[in-house]
Amino acid sequence: MLNRLYVKNVALISEADIEFDCGLNVLSGETGSGKSVILDSVNFVLGSKADRTMIRYGEDEALVKAEFTVEKNSEAALKLIGYDIECDGNIIISRKLNTEGKSTIKINGNTVTAGMLKNITQHLVDVHGQSEHFFLLSESNQLKVIDGLLGKKAEEIKNELFILISEKKKLNSEISVLGGNEAERARKLDLLEYQIGEIENADLKIGEFDELRERQNLILNAERILTSINNARSILSDDGGCNDGISSAAHEINRVSGLSDEYARLGSRLDSLYEEALDIAETLSDFADNLSIDEREARHVDERLSLIKSLKKKYGADEEEILAFKDRAKREYDTISDSAATIEKYKKQIAFCNNKIFSLCKHLTELRKEVAKNFCINIENELRTLNIPDAKFAVIFKEYNESTANLQSPNGCDEICFEFSANKGEPLKPLNKVISGGEISRFMLAVKTQLKNINGISTYIFDEIDSGISGYTAGTVAEKFIDISNSTQILAVSHLPQVCAASSAQYLIYKTKENDKTYTKVKKLTETQKIDEIIRLTGSIASDTARKHAQELIAKFKH
């Protein structure tokens, strides 16, 4: 349950600290007093989209803190443990928003994301306002209500369906890898055969592309290379060239080599230099003689490079990757060639899955119809107490068979529609076609009365769902609130004196002006103040008679 709500700098609220009762908490006040601000604050701390306009004018930051008490094995507590957040049964959520639009969320002191927050709070609070009626009017959501009544039975079957559908998807994926149907396999084999042949015919060698690029570079620069080689050889070996100079220098030094070891070593170095220069000149001559390039070789190199570039675009970044692609293609070709028996085996397994899925779907449908039948009876009974005596309600299931069933959804094959008639002699029609605003409020209250003990939610919030209701029906609405609040905490914004009289805790939302500023404030009413508020809501003039009537109204709902 929600024990405490602390609000700071939200809209007209400077600061509010509200402690709630475990039963029926009713918030009332004049129109425009700020009741919606309280609910906006609750929605904000529960994870709704942050809006900077909610920050009080002149302030830098808004803060809302909510303190909950839950069972240690509740869904909310287990979710927290899953996020490695300790939970001893107390959950404290705080959320800040600054004027720059930055939001900070903490649960039990741990920073969390908005997604994590919503994942927790969906198991704590169920908020129902007038706009929430549309949930029940959507046929896609109506099945969720029926499955909520089934509880774990529905969850278990849907889990089995999910496993079987996943297995079926895996088998279909395996068949797809094997080439699908016969025509698809034939096309795949033709493609693989072409790819393997193209790579094999290229007769690639690892490193060949780099070698060809080097050879192409040499071919393109052959004339310049030959000129440089011949010039270098001429400088070394022509008459009067380097070799002659080195030879003359060596001769001169060798004439005095006997006079000193240093001269002898220097002469030896000159002799070695002369020999090295001769060798270089001969090597250059060999290079020049071997540098013979014809057009056929140049054309072959260009064509070969173009071929390898084409293969690289299709099969891999280099020769090694291309050859690896060929090996994989060969393995796939062999697998598909021998796949007929394997595919037949997979198809039998898929057929088995479909049979099992259909059987589970039929069982789930039977369970849903059974619980829907009782649900309809109970809703009709609830509506009679809410002054719709001739209400008829039915859950219509669309029929299906093995050929028309949707075997791809873990939610089963059912498509349902809530049908309703409020007046005797009128046929049942889809809920969203016939129900009025006042009727949908009562219908939703009837539904929530039936769901109160099965959804694990510890707090319901009702935002003026009693709008458009008065008289005898208002008293019945108050009784329903009491009934629900016996097991689930309720926070209700209401203008009905009967609902206020039934409250276990009454709060007044009001405005004040201080120093030319307007403030919204929240006050928990005493019994005497509660009587005054009931008198205000009835529109009576404060008198002994009005006070007595208010006291009688309170006494009526005390059990």
Residue, then its C-alpha position, 0 to 999 in steps of 0.5 A: m500500500l501507499n503509506r506516504l506521498y511527499v510533494k514539493n514544488v509541483a504546480l501550485i503545491s509548495e510542499a505537501d506531506i500526506e500519510f494515507d490510510c490502508g482503506l478508503n482514502v477520499l480526496s475532495g475539494e472545489t473545482g480547480s483546487g488542485k486535486s488533479v495536481i495530486l494525481d499528476s504527482v502520483n503518476f509522475v512518481l510512478g513513471s509517467k512522462a516528465d513535463r517541465t511545466m509541472i515545476r512550480y513557477g520560480e523554482d528550479e526543481a520538483l520532487v515527489k517521493a512515495e513510500f510503499t509497504v509490500e509483502k516480501n514475496s510480492e511481484a514488486a519486491l521480486k522485481l527489485i531483487g532482480y535489479d539487485i536492489e534490496c527490499d525488506g518490504n518497504i519501497i521508497i521511490s523518489r523522482k526529481l525533475n529540474t527546469e532543464g528537463k533532467s529527471t533523477i529516479k531512485i528506488n531505495g536509494n538506488t538510481v534507476t531508469a524510467g523503464m525500470l521504474k515502470n516495471i516496478t510500479q505496475h505491480l504497486v498501483d493501478v490508476h483509473g481515471q475517466s480516460e482509463h475507461f477506454f481500456l475496457l472498450s478496446e477489444s484487444n484489452q478485453l482478453k487481458v481481463i479474462d486472462g487476469l481472472l484465470g491467473k496462473k492457469a492462463e500464464e502456464i498455458k501461455n508459457e507452454l505456447f511460447i516454448l512450442i512457438s519458439e521451437k517451431k520458429k527454430l525448426n522453420s529457420e533450420i529448414s530455411v538454412l537447408g533451402g526451404n522447399e524443393a524449388e528453393r533448394a534447387r535455386k540455392l544449389d544452382l547459386l552455390e554451384y556457380q559460386i564454388g565454380e567461380i572461385e575454383n576456376a580462379d585458382l587463387k593463391i594466398g598473397e597473389f593479389d599483392e604480388l600482382r600489384e607489385r608486378q603491375n607497378l613495375i610494368l607501369n614504371a619499366e621505362r623509368i626503371l631501365t633508364s635509372i639502372n643504365n645511368a647508375r651502371s654508367i656512372l659506376s663502370d664507364d671509362g673515368g667513372c667511379n670504379d676507375g676512381i676507386s681503383s686509382a685511389a686504392h693504388e695510391i694508398n697501397r703504395v704506402s701501406g707498408l709504412s703503417d698499419e692504418y694505411a694498410r687497413l685503409g688500402s684494404r677498405l678501398d680494395s673492398l669498395y672497388e670489388e663492391a662497386l664492380d658487383i653492383a655494376e654487374t647486378l645493375s647490368d643483370f637487372a637491365d638485361n632481365l627487365s623485358i616486359d611484353e604486352r601479353e604479360a601486362r594484359h595478363v596482370d591487369e586481367r588477373l587483378s580485375l578478376i581478384k577484385s571482382l571476387k573480393k567484392k563478392y566473397g571476402a576481403d582477401e584471398e584467404e576469406i574468399l577460399a574460406f567462403k568456398d569451403r563453407a559453400k561446399r559444406e552448405y551444398d553437401t548439406i542441402s544436397d542431402s537435406a530431403a530426409t532432414i527437412e521431412k523430419y523437421k516438417k513432422q516436428i513442426a506438425f507435432c508442434n502445431n497439433k500440440i499448440f492447437s490442443l493447448c489453445k482449445h484447452l485455454t479457450e475452454l478455461r476462458k469460456e468457463v471463467a467468462k461465463n461466471f464473470c458475466i453473471n457476476i458483472e450483471n449482479e454487480l450492475r444491478t446493485l449499481n442501478i442498471p437492473d436490466a443489464k445484460f453482459a456477455v463475452i463473445f468468442k470468435e469460433y475457430n478450427e484447425s484450418t483457421a486458427n492462429l497458431q503463431s501467438p502465445n496468447g492463443c487463438d481467441e478473439i473476444c468481444f465484450e457485448f452489453s445491453a443496459n435496457k430490457g428488450e435491447p439486443l447485446k451489442p459491442l461494449n464500445k457501441v452502446i455504453s454511455g459515460g455514466e454506465i461505463s463508470r459503473f461497469m468499470l467499478a463492477v469489473k474492478t470489484q471482481l478483480k480486486n483479489i486477483n491482480g496482486i495490486s495493493t493500491y487502486i486510484f480512482d479519478e472521479i469515476d463516479s462522475g455522472i452518478s447520483g442518488y441511490t446509485a451513489g450509495t451503491v458506489a460507496e459500498k463498492f469502494i468499501d468492499i474493494s478497500n477491505s482488501t485493496q487500498i483505495l485513493a479516490v478523487s470524488h465529489l459524491p457525499q456518499v463516497c466521502a461519508a464511506s471513507s476511512a480517511q478524508y482529505l481536503i484539497y484547497k487553495t490559499k493566498e499568501n504574499d500575493k502567491t497562490y498555494t494548493k494545500v492538502k489537509k486530512l480532515t477530522e471527523t468534525q471537518k469531514i461532516d462539514e465537507i459532506i454538508r458542502l458536497t450536498g449543497s446544504i446550508a450548514s445547520d443542525t439538520a444538515r449536520k445530523h444528515a451528514q452524521e447519519l450518512i457516515a453511520k450508514f457506511k460504518h460496518 
